């Protein structure tokens, strides 16, 4: 059966629909029947290559704002560290020692437990050539895997979808939050974005005559709510960078509306019937990872999950805020790993963290740190090579670049390792160049 569909014009589309809750999209009533036909046809063609029961899953955790890697994995025995941070440095007696030189921040007990269990790898000194200290530009570089001097239209995950996920279920990628990450931007967009599954729907406003909504209205709806950032005390929230889904946000909405009806029903059903078996903190990040665990346990056919934690732009009085964030991070991830293990799914899940940059080596006059460059990434799961990967950058003043740590591992090598070793994809085709894959599996 073939069915022709003519979407409304953008203006008509806006007049007839109002988006509520998270920006996750389902089709309005006038398209529901047609969509059902398309779903049957897709099922007949067997277009879904990997189901939620047999594929590897990558969970990306963005630490937005620029995490202070030096206090996260502290070089507690280094004299340069002590001299550069007389007030905010982590004391040697307090660190959770990894070896005679490095230790986790004392509030990262969750990570230390995972490290000791052989489930966490620390990638040291991650960055890129000619680092940019702008939150927005550096986030864009990480999300698109571009060189610092080049603007890339599509995200690195979007290119992965384009190369490997043709015909996949729309839930092949799930972002937990109100705004699609730029990493998902693709020629043929995939993925859905959700916050609260119970609010994951479109509502028709034809009878209520809600009137015309501009694209700016949709962009405002796409922004993180204040309470989502305030629970972490952040100054930079879940920053995603500019989103360019091969056109405007409305183009993306129109292209994905038809795909999301069944996804909406799936997600609400799974979230209501799958029990959590991990001990999560009552935080945005904890709730996000709890939802991801439920969707994995319910068999949602997702390869990429994306969650964010804001608050790492710690220019002033860093100590208290950073301590709270790291405790939330460690406890949330530990709870997630325990949950996934209890499901029997740990062997097919890897978590990867990133932040757009680290902080300067020297503390500033406000007992905080300013925008820097290299910082650690973390890879967590049953299959990772636990321990230290890469080389910790030198803290000697002569080895710094304008007060910043010099990177020792290009972040795209980490991406290449994830693509080749975990997602079984051609990293050169996705990244647009050859980067030596980090052997973390």
N, C-alpha and C positions, 0 to 999 in steps of 0.2 A: 504494500500500500504506500502510495506517495501522497504527502500532504503539503500543500503550499502555504507558507505563512508570510503575511505582510505585517511587519511591526508598525505600530503607530509612529508618527513623526515624534521627534524628541519633545516638542512642545506639547503635543497631545498626550504623550506618555506621562509627562510631568503633571498635566492637569488631571489625569485620571487616577494617580496613585500617590499615596503618602507613605513614606518609610517610617517604621516605628522600631524601637529597640535598637539592637546592633545593626550595622550595615551588612546584613546577610540577606540574600535576595531570593524571593520566591515569586512565581508568576502571578499576576492579577487574575481574578476570576474569569475574565473574558478569554484568557489563553489556556486555562487549565485543561480543557478537554483535548485541545490540540497537542499539548505537552504530553498527555498520557499516551497518545498515539505514538509520538516520537520515542517515548521510553520503551514501548513494546518493540518498535522496530530496532532500536539499539540493542535490546536484549537478544533479539533474533540473530543479529549479526555477530554477537559475541565479542564486542569491541573492548571489553574490560580485560586487560591483559593480566593484571595482578589483583587478587582479592585481598581483603583485610586479614585473611588467615594464613597467607604464605609469603608475603613480601617483607623485605626489610623496611624499617621505619626510621626516619630521621626526625628528631625533635630539636628545633633551633630555638635557643633562648637568648634573646637580645638583652644585654645589660646597658640600657640607654643612658647616655649622658657622659660617658667616658670614665670607666672604672679605674680606680687607682690600683694598678697591678702590683706596685711595690709594697703596699700594705696588705694586699690579698695573699700573695706568696712572698713573704718578707725575707730579704737577705739579712737576717738578724745578726749575723756574725761579721758583717761588712762595715768597716770603719767609715767608708764614704757615706753609707746609708745613715749611720748614727750622726755624722756631722751635718748632713743635709736636712735631717728631720729631728731636731732636738726635742720638739714638743709633740709631734704627732706620730713619730715612728713607733712601731710595735716593739715592746721590750722583749729582750731575749728570754726572760723568765716566763713570758706569757704565751709565746708562740706554740703552736702544735707542730713540733719538729718533724720535718721530713728527712733531713739529714743534718750534718754538722754545720751547714751554711744556710739552709732555707727552712722556712716553716709556714704553715697556714696561719692566717689571722685567728686569734682565739675564738672568734664567733663562727668560724667555719668548721665546727665539729662535725657537721653533716658530711662535708667534703672529706675530712680526715678519715671518717669511718668508711666512706666509699673507697678512698685511696688504699686504706689498710686491707680492705676486702678484695683488692685487685680489680676494682671496677671504675677507676678514675685515672685519666692521663692528663698531665699538665704540659701544655705546649708553651714553651718559654719564648719570650721576646718576639711576639708576632706583630707584624706591621707591614709596611710597604714603602717603596722608594718615594722620596719627595713628599713626606707626610703633610697632610693638610689639617690645621687645627680648628677648622669650622665644624661645628656639630653637623650641619646639614650636608656640607660637601663631603666630609669624611664618611658619614653614614651612607651617602649615595655611592661612594667608592666601594665600600664594603658590600652594599646591596647589589651592585651591578658587576662587581669584580673587574672594574676598569682600572687603567693606569690613572695616576693622579692628574695627568694633563689631558685626559680624554673623557668626553661625555658619552656615556653608553645609554642607549634608549631602553634596552630591556634588562631585566634583572637576571642574575645568574641562575636562580631557580626557574624563572620563566623560560630561559633558554633550555634548561634541563627538561621542562615540560614539553617544549616544542620538539625536542629531539627524541624523546622517549615515551611520551604519554598521549599520543594521538588516539582518540577514541576512548580515553579513560573516563571513569566516573568523575563528575564534577568535584567530588570530595577527595580527589587524589591529593589535594593540598587544602589544609584547614589552618586559618589564622584565627587565634583567639584574641579578639580585640575589635575595635570599631573601624580601624583603617587598614586596608590591605598594604602589606609591606611592598616597597618598590622591588624587592627581590622577586616577587611574583609576576612582575610586568612581563608580558609575552606577546608574540605575534598572535597566537591563538590562546587567549587567557584561560587559565584553569584556576580552580580554587574558590573557596568561599570564606567569608569572614563572619565571625559571630562573637557575641559577648555572652548574653544570657540566652540559652536555647529556647526558653519559654517565650522570649520576645522576638524570635527569629521568624519573621513573616512580613508580608506586604499587606496593607489594608487599602481597599478601594475607597476613594473619597468622592466618587461621582455624585452620590446623593447629598453629601455634606457640602459639596462645592467648595472644597478647600482652596480653590484658586490656583494660580500659577506659582510654581516653585522654581527658583532660579538654580543654576548650577552651583552658585555660591551657597545656597541653602543646603544642598547635598554635601558640599565640602564641610560645612559647619557640623552637620550630623556625623561626619566621618572623623571628627576630632575626638581625642580621648576626653572623658569627663573629668572634671576637677577631682572628684572624690577618688577616682581611680589612681591618680597620681599622689594625692595627699596622704594616702595610707602608708606610703613609703617616705614621706617628707621630701619629695624630690623637687629639684629646681628645673630639671629637664625630664619630661615624662617619657612616654613610650614613643620616642622619636623614630620616624620611619623614613624621612627624606621625601622628596617630591615623588609622587606616584604618576607615572606616565604609561598607562595601559594602552599603548598604541592608539592614542586619541584622548578624549576627555574622560572624566570619571563617569559621565553619563553614557558614553559609548560602551564602556566596560559593563555598566549596569544593564544596558539593553542586551548585550551579547550574552550575559550570564543569567538573565532572568528566567529564561526557558529551562535552564539546567538545574535550577535550585529547588523546585517544588518538592520533588521526592527527597532531596537531601535534607530539607527542613523537617520533614516527617521522620526520617531516619534518625536525625540527631536528637529530636525531642524524645523519641521512643527509647533510644539507647540510654540517654542521660537519666531517664526515669527508672530504667529497669536494672542497670548495672551498679552494683554496690562498690564503694571505695574500700580498699583494704590497706591503705597507707595512712600514716599519721601526718597530716598536713597542717601547717600553720593557717590561721584565719586571715589570709592576706590575698591580695589580687593575684600574686604569682602562685600561691598555694591553690587557690580556686581554679586558676587556669590549668595548672598541671593535673589537678584532680579531674577536670573535665576531659583533658586529653587521655588520661588513663581510662576513663569510662568509655570513650569512643574507641580506643584500641581494644578494650575488653569486649565491647559489643560488636567487633568485627567490621567497623567502618573501613572501606577500602582506601585508606589514606597512606601515602608514602611520606609526605612532609607535613609536620605540625610546626606552627610558629607561635611562640609566646614571648611576651616582653615584660621586663621589670624596669621601671624608671627610677630616677633619683640620683644618678651617679655623678652629677655635675657639682662636685663638692668644693667650691671656691672658698667657702668660709666655714669655720667650726666643723671641720670634716669628721672628727673622731666619732661623735655620737651618731650622726646620720649614717656614716659608712658602716659602723658596727651593726646597726639595725638592718641595713640592707643585706649585709653578708650573712647574718643569722637567718634572715628570711630566705635567702638564696640557698644556703646549705641545707636548711631544714626542709624546704619545699622539694628540692631535688631528691634528697634522701627519702622523703615520703613517697615521691613518685616512683623511684626505683623499687622500693619495697612493694608498692601496689602492683607494678608491672610484673615483678617476680612472683607474687602471689597468684597472678593470673596464669603464669606459665608462659609469658610473652617476653621475658627479659632478653632472651637470646636473639630477638629480632628488633630490638630498640636501641638506638644510640642517641644520646643527647649531646649537642654541640653548643657551647656558649660563645658569644662574641660581644665586644664593645667597640664603639667607633674609634676610640684611641685610649691610651693610658694617660697618666698625669706626669707633670714635671717631677724631676728627682727632688728638687729642693722645695720644702714647704714655703708658703707665702706668708706675708705679714698678718693675715687674717686667720691663721691656724688652719689653712686649707691648702689645696693644690690647684694649679692651673693646668690648662690643656697641654697634653704631652703627645707622645707617639706610641712606642711599642708597649705591649702588655701581654699577659698570658691569656690563652684560651683553654677551655676544659672540654675533654671528651669523656663521656660517661656511659658505661654499659658493660655487659658481660663479656663482650668480644674485644674490648680495647686492650692495648698493651699498657697496663698500669705502670705509672712511674713518670719520669721526666723525659720529655722529648725536646729536641732543640737545645740551644745554648742560652743560659741566662746572660743578658747583655751586661757589659762592663759599666760600673757606676763611677769609674775614675773620671774626674772632670775633663781630662784631656780626650777621653773617648766619647764624650757626649756631643750631641749636635744641638746647639742653641739651648742647652739645659735639658735636653730630652735623651732618653735611651734610644740607641740605634737598634733597629730591628735585626734579628738573626734568622727569622723564618718569615717568608712571604705568606700572607694569609691565603693567597690563591693556591699555595702548595697544600695547605690544610683542606681547602675546598676540593682540590684535585684528589687528595687521599680519600675524602668522603665519597666523591663521585665514583672513583675507580674501585676502591676497596669495599664500600658499603652499598652504594646504589647501583653498582655495576654498569656505569655509564662511561662514555668516551669523554674524558675531562677536557681534552684539547678542543673538541667540537663545541663543548658547552662554554668553556672559558675563553675561547677565541685565541688560544695560544698554548704552548707547552710549558707546564709547570711541574716540577718533580713532585709526584704525589707523596705526601707525608705517610710513612708506613705505620699507621696507628692500629691496624687490625693484626 
